[in-house]
Amino acid sequence: MNSKNLPLEFGLGKVRHNELDLDRQAPDSELSEDLLQVEYVESNLIVDVGWHKTNKAGGEYLILLIKDCDWEHPVMEKRVTLLPELRCELQHFLTTANEVEVEQRSRSR
């Protein structure tokens, strides 16, 4: 299996919504704005992925890390257009959120 096709690691996150297809050859204009949402309950974090049309012929993926439902001030934000870049950046966001979740859970004990 090619490393670019390895499944994403969500760690302690709970997938709340998933319409993301990382094996798609190219994004199309019919993608939903809401593609993936993973919740990290103890740390009150959400990793969110959406597709946003741009003025160009196409669009971009927007990855957000949200704390305490403050969508106006994301902890992290990244815009990408290519699926390999999306996979890499999304895994970075998931790993970051999971590390905070693990730390939060260890403090709560």
N, C-alpha and C positions, 0 to 999 in steps of 0.2 A: 504494500500500500504506500502510495506517495505521501510524504509528510504534509503536503498541502491539502490532502483529503482526510486527514485524521479528524475524528470528531472533536468538537469543542469541549473543553473541560469547564463545567459550571461550578465545581466544588460544592459548597454548601448552599448555593443558590437554588431557588425554586423557579422553574420556568412557568410563567403565568400566561404567556402568549407566544406562539411560534408559527410564523408563516415564512420564515427565512429559509431559502434554498441556496446553500453555498455551492452546490454543484451545477447551478444554472450557468450556461455558457456566457450569457451577457444579460444585463438587466434590461427589462422592457418598460415601456411607459405605463403599463398596466399594474405595476407593483403597488401594493398597499403602502400607505404612509406608515402604518404600524406593522413592523415585521417581527420583532422579538422584544420580549420584556422578561427580565430575570430579576427576582427579588431576593435580597439578602436581609432577612427579617430582623435579626438581632442588632445589626448596624444601621438599619433603616436606609439601605441603599437600593437603588434600582439601576440596572444596566438596560438601556433602551436603544433599539436600532430601528430606524425608519428610512424610507426612501422619499426623497424630495425632488420634484421636477425642477429643473433650472431653465434659464432662458435659452440655453444651448439646446441642441437636439439630444436630450437625455436628462440626466439628473445625477444625484449623488446620494450616497448613503450617509446618514448622520448617526453617529454613536455618541450616546450621552451616559454619564455616570451622575445620578441624581441622589442627593442626600436630603432626608426629611421632606420629601415631596416638593422641594424648591426648584421647580422647573425653570424658573427665570435665571437661576444662578447655578448651572451645573458645576460639579466638582471637576469633571473632565469632559472635553468635547473634541470630537474628531470628525472631519468630513473626508470621505474617500469615494473614488469612482470605480475602482477595479476590485473584483472579487478576491483575488489573492491578498490584496492590501486590507480588505475588509476582514477577512479571516484572521490575519495577523493582529490587526489593531483591536478587533473584538476580543480575541483571546487575552490581549494585554489588559483590557478593561475588566474582563471577567476575573483574571488572576488578581488584579488590584482589589476589586470588590471582595473577593474571597479572603484575601489576606486580612482585610479590615474586619470581616465577619469572624474569622478565627480568633483574632485578637480580642474582639468584643465578647465573644463567648467565653474566652479564658478569663477575662476580667469579671464576668458575671458569676463565675463559680465560687 
